[in-house]
C-alpha cells in the first residue's frame, strides 16, 4: 500500500480506520434514532423505587430512644472522631 510504512503500521492504520468508521456509523445511528423516537410524555416521572424525602417529622419506626448511658457512650464516640 504505502512504500514508506511497514506492514505492522499499515495493519494498525487499517484497524484505526475501521474503528473510526464503526464509531461514525454508530453515532449517526444514535442521532437518527433520537430524531424519530421520542418518549411518551409522562413516561418518565422519576425513579419509583426511591422514596420521596419526608419533612422534619419522621416516622416513629425510624427513631430510637436511647438511655442516658447510651447517650453518654455515643457522645464519647463522637468526641473520639478526629476532625482534620
Secondary structure as UniProt FT lines:
FT   TURN            3..4
FT   HELIX           7..36
FT   TURN            41..42
FT   TURN            48..49
FT   HELIX           60..62
FT   HELIX           68..79
//
